[in-house]
Amino acid sequence: MLNAGLTVLGLSRFQFAMTTVFHFFFVPFSIGLAFVVAVMETMYVAKKDEAYKKMAQFWGKMFLYSFAVGVVTGIIQEFQFGMNWSEYSRFMGDIFGAPLAIEALAAFFLESTFIGLWMFTWERFKPGIHALFIWLVAIGSSLSAVWILAANSFMQNPVGFAINKSTGRVVMTSFSAVVKNPQLWLELPHVLMGAGITASFVVAGCSAWRLLKKDHVSFYRKSLNVALVIGLIASLGSLASGDVQTRYLIKEQPMKFAAMEGLYKDSTNKGNWAIYSSFNTKQHKTTSSLDVPYVLNILSYHKLSGTVKGQNTVNKELHATYDKKFGKDMNYYVPTKTLFWSFRIMAVSGGLFALIAIVGLFFNRKKSQAILKQRWFLYIMGLMLWLPFIVNTAGWFVTEFGRYPWVVYGLLTIADAVSPTSTVGSLLFTNIVYFLLFAGLGLVMIVLSHRVLKAGPDAVQMNGYSSEDTDGKTEDPYGTEAFNHD
């Protein structure tokens, strides 16, 4: 009964996709929001304006929620690596273990230590020193991304390794080569810019909803302004870094690039770029498309001439390269529809984010009430807070689906990475449990964030750690008087 249409490989892949996508809802949000909060507190230090301090504390509360949920989902993700992908763990342990260990022992400890200091010491340090704490949290979050992406970049572009002939495992021969992997330094800026977009448009979207209710107008207008400036810079940075990364794929992962552009046949010198295409994936051909001439060449080579290999050509080349190792029955075609539309979601959304930020900053300019009168725009911006999560998911679809059929490019296939002890029954059970757990965590995150918004900035305690006694005096919960019950 449980085996009807279900396989260990299919359920393992589904679980990996589910845990990764859900975890990545919170990773860029946390990284970006730490930076946004750090900017707000820095503005408080520079301008001595209490409104910016209140902004840092208010949006910092959402950051703490997202950080906590992100930690929980990250633990689940690591747990399923050992449960479902033990062959991958055995094969990649020497490479995968080092960056993850550094991430935990250095970057994560840096984050978690200074999060605690930032939360509980608002009145114990000078404003400049206290602002340094949240900057160290933001730096730690970014360093975490570096080491996680170092491991992922090896899976995309293996470097600095050798195969141990007796064990068949990958052994690291050069740590510096792993760190210098060009895939890492092309992927990292794009991820960090995406984090900036995510956090800034969540802050902007939440502010827009409160402005529709005319709630704390000055506070939310300032929040909106900070968020949109960061969002504009991040959007432009995302478009630029995405362009560089995409052009890198033309040579390094041509099958992924061809699928992103919907090409089964080699392109012509005319460089048609498909706005829309429909595909027959079984026969590996495009059935219809709406094309714009020369745009593909401009995007690929920044000039009007040039050609791009189609998937059919790349498939032949991959068979010629890997048939001896993996056999002639390998299917090197990637999920074309998923990559084609995911790429367009990213590209169009990047431009849309920049446009919305520019228009929002214009409406929200000083001494103008335009932002309050343009209710249609506030509604659009309020809905935009969900778009970054969709775009981030589309980006990981391109990254992970585009590597098919390998889990480590050219070295280990997905089918060979699955745990030999996994069963359909156990995977079905854990998939259901994880789905319910993730749904519960997501709901808790949304409810808590909504409570923060509904309570408003005045509900945030200005000292960050204390409570007030009946005389209105500040009481330190860790002071000696707190333990005096006389």
C-alpha positions as CSV (number, residue, x, y, z in Angstrom):
1,M,0.0,0.0,0.0
2,L,2.8,2.4,1.0
3,N,4.8,1.6,-2.1
4,A,2.1,2.6,-4.5
5,G,3.8,5.2,-6.7
6,L,6.3,6.1,-3.9
7,T,10.0,5.4,-3.9
8,V,12.8,5.9,-1.4
9,L,14.6,8.2,-3.8
10,G,11.5,10.3,-4.6
11,L,10.5,10.7,-0.9
12,S,14.1,11.5,0.1
13,R,14.3,14.2,-2.6
14,F,11.0,15.6,-1.5
15,Q,12.1,15.8,2.1
16,F,15.3,17.5,1.2
17,A,13.4,20.0,-0.9
18,M,10.9,20.7,1.8
19,T,13.4,21.1,4.6
20,T,15.7,23.3,2.5
21,V,13.0,25.5,1.1
22,F,11.4,26.1,4.6
23,H,14.8,26.7,6.2
24,F,15.7,29.1,3.5
25,F,12.5,31.1,4.2
26,F,14.3,32.3,7.4
27,V,18.0,32.3,6.5
28,P,18.0,35.3,4.2
29,F,15.3,37.0,6.3
30,S,17.5,36.7,9.4
31,I,20.7,37.8,7.6
32,G,19.1,40.8,6.0
33,L,17.1,41.9,9.1
34,A,20.2,41.8,11.2
35,F,21.8,44.3,8.8
36,V,18.6,46.5,8.6
37,V,18.4,46.6,12.4
38,A,22.1,47.5,12.6
39,V,21.6,50.3,10.2
40,M,18.7,51.6,12.2
41,E,20.7,51.5,15.5
42,T,23.7,53.2,13.8
43,M,21.4,56.0,12.7
44,Y,20.3,56.4,16.3
45,V,23.9,56.7,17.3
46,A,24.7,59.2,14.6
47,K,21.5,61.3,14.8
48,K,20.7,60.9,18.6
49,D,17.1,60.4,17.5
50,E,15.2,58.1,19.8
51,A,12.9,57.1,17.0
52,Y,15.7,55.1,15.4
53,K,16.4,53.4,18.7
54,K,12.8,52.4,19.0
55,M,12.9,51.1,15.3
56,A,16.0,49.0,16.0
57,Q,14.3,47.4,19.1
58,F,10.9,47.0,17.3
59,W,12.2,45.3,14.1
60,G,14.9,43.6,16.2
61,K,12.1,41.6,17.9
62,M,11.0,40.1,14.6
63,F,14.7,39.4,13.9
64,L,14.9,37.4,17.2
65,Y,11.8,35.3,16.2
66,S,13.2,34.5,12.7
67,F,16.6,33.6,14.1
68,A,15.0,31.2,16.6
69,V,12.9,29.5,14.0
70,G,15.8,29.4,11.6
71,V,17.9,27.5,14.1
72,V,15.2,24.9,14.7
73,T,14.7,24.3,10.9
74,G,18.5,24.2,10.4
75,I,18.8,21.4,13.0
76,I,16.1,19.4,11.2
77,Q,17.8,19.9,7.9
78,E,21.1,18.5,9.2
79,F,19.3,15.6,10.9
80,Q,17.7,14.5,7.6
81,F,21.2,14.5,5.9
82,G,22.3,11.6,8.2
83,M,18.9,9.8,8.0
84,N,18.2,10.0,4.3
85,W,21.6,10.7,2.6
86,S,24.1,8.6,4.5
87,E,25.9,7.7,1.3
88,Y,26.3,11.3,0.5
89,S,27.6,12.0,4.0
90,R,30.1,9.2,3.8
91,F,31.3,10.3,0.4
92,M,31.4,14.1,1.2
93,G,32.2,14.0,4.9
94,D,35.8,15.3,4.7
95,I,34.7,18.2,2.5
96,F,31.3,19.0,3.9
97,G,32.4,18.7,7.6
98,A,35.1,21.3,7.6
99,P,33.0,24.3,6.5
100,L,30.1,23.3,8.6
101,A,32.3,22.9,11.7
102,I,33.8,26.4,11.1
103,E,30.3,27.8,10.6
104,A,29.1,26.4,13.9
105,L,32.2,27.1,16.0
106,A,33.0,30.5,14.7
107,A,30.2,32.2,12.8
108,F,27.2,30.8,14.8
109,F,28.9,31.3,18.1
110,L,29.6,34.9,17.2
111,E,26.0,35.4,16.2
112,S,24.5,33.8,19.3
113,T,26.9,35.4,21.8
114,F,26.3,39.0,20.6
115,I,22.6,38.5,20.1
116,G,22.4,37.9,23.8
117,L,24.6,40.9,24.6
118,W,22.5,43.0,22.2
119,M,19.2,41.9,23.7
120,F,20.0,42.5,27.4
121,T,22.4,45.4,27.6
122,W,20.6,48.4,26.1
123,E,21.2,50.5,29.2
124,R,24.6,49.0,30.2
125,F,26.8,50.2,27.3
126,K,27.3,53.4,25.5
127,P,25.1,53.6,22.3
128,G,28.1,53.2,20.0
129,I,29.3,50.0,21.8
130,H,25.9,48.6,21.8
131,A,25.4,49.2,18.1
132,L,28.7,47.3,17.6
133,F,27.0,44.2,19.0
134,I,24.3,44.0,16.4
135,W,26.9,44.7,13.7
136,L,28.8,41.7,15.0
137,V,25.6,39.6,14.8
138,A,25.1,40.8,11.2
139,I,28.7,39.9,10.3
140,G,28.4,36.5,12.0
141,S,25.2,35.8,10.0
142,S,27.1,36.7,6.8
143,L,30.0,34.5,7.8
144,S,27.6,31.6,8.3
145,A,26.5,32.1,4.7
146,V,30.1,32.0,3.5
147,W,30.8,28.6,5.1
148,I,27.4,27.0,4.1
149,L,27.8,28.2,0.5
150,A,31.4,26.9,0.5
151,A,30.0,23.4,1.0
152,N,27.3,24.0,-1.5
153,S,29.7,25.5,-4.1
154,F,31.8,22.3,-3.9
155,M,28.7,20.3,-4.8
156,Q,28.3,22.6,-7.9
157,N,32.0,22.9,-8.8
158,P,34.3,20.4,-7.0
159,V,37.8,21.7,-6.4
160,G,40.7,21.0,-4.1
161,F,40.0,17.3,-3.7
162,A,41.2,13.8,-4.5
163,I,39.4,10.4,-4.5
164,N,40.6,7.9,-2.0
165,K,40.9,4.7,-4.1
166,S,40.5,2.4,-1.2
167,T,37.4,4.0,0.3
168,G,36.0,5.8,-2.7
169,R,35.5,8.9,-0.6
170,V,36.4,12.5,-1.5
171,V,39.4,13.8,0.5
172,M,40.3,17.4,0.8
173,T,43.7,18.2,-0.6
174,S,43.5,22.0,-0.5
175,F,41.3,23.9,2.0
176,S,42.3,27.2,0.3
177,A,41.0,25.9,-3.1
178,V,37.7,25.1,-1.5
179,V,37.5,28.6,0.0
180,K,38.6,30.2,-3.3
181,N,36.1,28.3,-5.4
182,P,34.8,30.8,-8.0
183,Q,31.3,29.4,-7.6
184,L,31.3,30.5,-4.0
185,W,32.3,34.1,-4.7
186,L,29.8,34.4,-7.4
187,E,27.0,32.8,-5.4
188,L,27.7,34.6,-2.1
189,P,27.0,38.2,-3.2
190,H,23.8,37.1,-4.9
191,V,22.6,35.4,-1.7
192,L,23.5,38.4,0.5
193,M,21.8,40.8,-1.9
194,G,18.7,38.5,-1.8
195,A,18.9,38.6,2.0
196,G,18.8,42.4,1.9
197,I,15.8,42.4,-0.4
198,T,14.0,39.9,1.8
199,A,14.4,41.9,5.0
200,S,13.9,45.3,3.6
201,F,10.7,44.5,1.7
202,V,9.3,42.6,4.7
203,V,9.9,45.8,6.8
204,A,8.5,47.9,4.0
205,G,5.5,45.7,3.6
206,C,4.7,45.6,7.3
207,S,5.1,49.4,7.5
208,A,2.8,49.8,4.5
209,W,0.0,47.8,6.2
210,R,0.3,50.0,9.3
211,L,0.3,53.2,7.3
212,L,-3.0,52.1,5.7
213,K,-4.4,52.2,9.3
214,K,-2.7,55.6,10.0
215,D,-0.9,53.9,12.9
216,H,2.2,55.6,14.2
217,V,2.7,57.3,10.9
218,S,6.0,59.0,11.7
219,F,7.6,55.8,13.0
220,Y,6.5,53.6,10.0
221,R,7.4,56.3,7.5
222,K,10.9,56.3,8.8
223,S,11.0,52.5,8.8
224,L,9.8,52.5,5.3
225,N,12.4,55.0,4.2
226,V,15.3,53.0,5.7
227,A,13.9,49.7,4.3
228,L,13.4,51.1,0.8
229,V,16.9,52.6,0.5
230,I,18.4,49.3,1.6
231,G,16.0,47.4,-0.7
232,L,16.9,49.6,-3.7
233,I,20.7,49.0,-3.2
234,A,20.1,45.3,-2.7
235,S,17.9,45.0,-5.8
236,L,20.5,46.6,-8.0
237,G,23.2,44.5,-6.4
238,S,21.1,41.4,-6.9
239,L,20.6,42.2,-10.6
240,A,24.4,42.8,-11.1
241,S,25.6,39.8,-9.2
242,G,22.9,37.6,-10.8
243,D,24.1,38.7,-14.2
244,V,27.7,37.7,-13.4
245,Q,26.7,34.4,-11.9
246,T,24.4,33.5,-14.8
247,R,27.1,34.2,-17.4
248,Y,29.5,32.0,-15.4
249,L,27.1,29.1,-16.0
250,I,27.4,29.2,-19.7
251,K,30.7,27.4,-19.6
252,E,30.6,25.7,-16.1
253,Q,27.0,24.3,-16.1
254,P,25.8,24.6,-19.7
255,M,22.8,22.3,-19.2
256,K,21.5,24.4,-16.4
257,F,21.9,27.6,-18.4
258,A,20.2,26.1,-21.5
259,A,17.3,25.0,-19.4
260,M,17.0,28.5,-17.8
261,E,16.7,29.9,-21.3
262,G,14.4,27.2,-22.5
263,L,16.9,26.0,-25.2
264,Y,16.8,22.4,-26.5
265,K,18.5,23.4,-29.8
266,D,21.5,25.6,-30.1
267,S,20.6,29.3,-30.4
268,T,21.2,31.2,-33.6
269,N,23.3,34.3,-33.9
270,K,20.0,36.3,-33.8
271,G,19.9,35.5,-30.0
272,N,16.2,35.1,-29.5
273,W,15.2,35.3,-25.8
274,A,12.0,33.6,-24.9
275,I,9.5,35.6,-22.8
276,Y,7.2,32.5,-22.9
277,S,7.8,29.0,-24.0
278,S,6.0,25.6,-23.8
279,F,8.0,22.4,-23.9
280,N,7.6,18.7,-24.7
281,T,10.0,17.4,-22.1
282,K,9.7,13.8,-23.3
283,Q,10.7,14.6,-26.8
284,H,13.1,17.3,-25.7
285,K,11.8,20.1,-27.9
286,T,10.2,23.5,-27.6
287,T,6.6,23.5,-29.0
288,S,6.0,27.2,-29.0
289,S,7.6,30.4,-27.7
290,L,7.3,34.2,-27.8
291,D,10.8,35.5,-28.5
292,V,12.6,38.9,-28.5
293,P,15.6,39.0,-30.8
294,Y,19.1,39.7,-29.6
295,V,18.2,39.8,-25.9
296,L,19.7,36.4,-25.2
297,N,23.1,37.5,-26.7
298,I,22.9,40.7,-24.7
299,L,22.2,38.9,-21.5
300,S,24.8,36.1,-22.2
301,Y,27.7,38.0,-23.7
302,H,26.8,41.7,-23.4
303,K,26.9,42.0,-27.2
304,L,24.5,41.4,-30.1
305,S,26.3,38.3,-31.5
306,G,27.0,34.9,-30.2
307,T,25.4,31.5,-29.8
308,V,24.4,29.3,-26.8
309,K,24.5,25.5,-26.7
310,G,21.1,23.8,-26.4
311,Q,20.3,21.0,-24.0
312,N,20.4,18.4,-26.8
313,T,24.0,19.3,-27.7
314,V,25.1,19.5,-24.0
315,N,23.5,16.1,-23.4
316,K,25.6,14.5,-26.1
317,E,28.8,16.1,-24.6
318,L,27.9,14.9,-21.1
319,H,27.4,11.3,-22.4
320,A,30.8,11.5,-24.2
321,T,32.4,12.7,-20.9
322,Y,30.7,10.5,-18.3
323,D,29.4,7.3,-20.1
324,K,32.5,5.4,-19.1
325,K,31.9,6.1,-15.4
326,F,28.1,6.3,-15.1
327,G,26.9,4.3,-18.1
328,K,25.0,5.1,-21.2
329,D,21.6,5.0,-19.6
330,M,22.1,8.3,-17.6
331,N,19.6,11.1,-18.2
332,Y,21.3,14.4,-18.1
333,Y,18.3,16.5,-19.0
334,V,17.3,18.8,-16.1
335,P,13.7,19.9,-15.2
336,T,13.4,22.5,-18.0
337,K,10.0,24.0,-17.1
338,T,11.0,24.5,-13.4
339,L,14.3,26.2,-14.3
340,F,12.8,28.3,-17.2
341,W,10.0,29.8,-15.1
342,S,12.1,30.0,-11.9
343,F,14.7,32.1,-13.7
344,R,12.0,34.4,-15.1
345,I,10.5,34.9,-11.7
346,M,13.9,35.9,-10.4
347,A,14.7,38.2,-13.2
348,V,11.4,40.0,-13.4
349,S,11.1,40.3,-9.6
350,G,14.6,41.9,-9.4
351,G,13.5,44.7,-11.6
352,L,10.2,45.0,-9.9
353,F,11.8,45.3,-6.4
354,A,14.0,48.2,-7.7
355,L,11.0,49.9,-9.4
356,I,8.8,49.6,-6.2
357,A,11.7,51.0,-4.1
358,I,12.2,54.0,-6.3
359,V,8.5,54.8,-6.5
360,G,8.1,54.3,-2.7
361,L,11.0,56.6,-1.9
362,F,9.5,59.3,-4.2
363,F,6.1,59.0,-2.5
364,N,7.7,59.0,0.9
365,R,10.0,62.0,0.5
366,K,10.3,64.5,3.2
367,K,7.6,67.1,3.7
368,S,5.2,65.2,1.4
369,Q,2.1,63.3,2.4
370,A,1.9,61.5,-1.0
371,I,2.6,58.0,0.5
372,L,-0.5,58.3,2.7
373,K,-2.7,59.4,-0.2
374,Q,-1.5,56.6,-2.6
375,R,-3.4,53.8,-0.8
376,W,-3.2,51.6,-3.9
377,F,0.6,51.7,-3.7
378,L,0.5,50.8,0.0
379,Y,-1.6,47.8,-0.8
380,I,0.9,46.7,-3.5
381,M,3.8,47.2,-1.1
382,G,2.0,45.3,1.6
383,L,1.6,42.3,-0.7
384,M,5.2,42.6,-1.8
385,L,6.4,41.4,1.6
386,W,5.6,37.8,0.5
387,L,7.4,38.0,-2.9
388,P,11.0,37.7,-1.7
389,F,10.3,34.3,-0.2
390,I,8.9,33.1,-3.5
391,V,11.9,34.5,-5.4
392,N,14.4,33.0,-2.9
393,T,12.7,29.6,-3.4
394,A,12.9,30.0,-7.2
395,G,16.6,30.8,-6.9
396,W,17.3,27.5,-5.0
397,F,15.2,25.6,-7.5
398,V,17.6,26.8,-10.2
399,T,20.6,26.0,-8.1
400,E,19.6,22.5,-7.0
401,F,17.5,21.2,-9.8
402,G,20.0,22.6,-12.3
403,R,22.6,20.2,-10.9
404,Y,20.6,17.1,-11.8
405,P,21.4,14.2,-12.0
406,W,24.3,14.8,-9.6
407,V,24.4,15.6,-5.9
408,V,28.1,16.4,-6.4
409,Y,28.6,17.6,-10.0
410,G,30.4,14.9,-12.0
411,L,31.3,12.8,-9.0
412,L,28.2,11.4,-7.2
413,T,24.6,11.0,-8.6
414,I,21.5,11.7,-6.5
415,A,20.5,8.0,-6.8
416,D,23.8,6.9,-5.3
417,A,23.6,9.3,-2.4
418,V,20.5,7.9,-0.7
419,S,20.7,5.9,2.5
420,P,20.5,2.2,1.8
421,T,18.6,1.6,5.1
422,S,15.8,4.1,4.3
423,T,12.3,2.7,3.7
424,V,9.2,4.2,2.0
425,G,7.3,3.8,5.3
426,S,9.8,5.7,7.4
427,L,10.2,8.4,4.9
428,L,6.5,8.9,4.5
429,F,6.1,9.2,8.2
430,T,9.0,11.7,8.6
431,N,7.7,13.7,5.7
432,I,4.3,14.1,7.3
433,V,5.9,14.9,10.7
434,Y,8.3,17.5,9.2
435,F,5.5,19.1,7.2
436,L,3.3,19.5,10.2
437,L,6.2,20.8,12.3
438,F,7.2,23.3,9.6
439,A,3.5,24.4,9.2
440,G,3.3,24.9,13.0
441,L,6.6,26.8,13.1
442,G,5.5,29.0,10.2
443,L,2.2,29.7,11.8
444,V,3.9,30.6,15.1
445,M,6.2,33.0,13.3
446,I,3.4,34.7,11.5
447,V,1.2,35.0,14.7
448,L,4.1,36.4,16.8
449,S,5.1,38.9,14.1
450,H,1.5,40.0,13.8
451,R,1.3,40.5,17.5
452,V,4.3,42.7,17.4
453,L,2.9,44.8,14.6
454,K,-0.5,45.0,16.3
455,A,1.0,46.0,19.7
456,G,3.0,48.7,17.9
457,P,6.4,50.3,18.7
458,D,5.2,51.8,22.1
459,A,4.9,48.2,23.5
460,V,8.6,47.6,23.1
461,Q,10.6,48.1,26.3
462,M,13.2,50.7,25.7
463,N,15.9,49.1,28.0
464,G,15.5,45.7,26.3
465,Y,15.9,43.6,29.4
466,S,14.2,45.2,32.4
467,S,10.8,45.4,33.9
468,E,9.3,48.3,35.8
469,D,8.1,48.1,39.4
470,T,5.0,49.7,40.7
471,D,6.9,53.0,41.4
472,G,7.9,53.2,37.8
473,K,11.6,52.5,38.6
474,T,13.7,50.3,36.4
475,E,14.6,47.0,38.0
476,D,17.5,44.9,36.9
477,P,16.3,41.3,36.9
478,Y,19.9,40.2,37.5
479,G,20.7,42.7,40.2
480,T,21.1,41.7,43.9
481,E,17.8,43.4,44.7
482,A,16.0,41.0,42.5
483,F,16.8,38.2,44.9
484,N,15.8,40.1,48.0
485,H,12.4,38.8,49.1
486,D,12.2,40.7,52.4
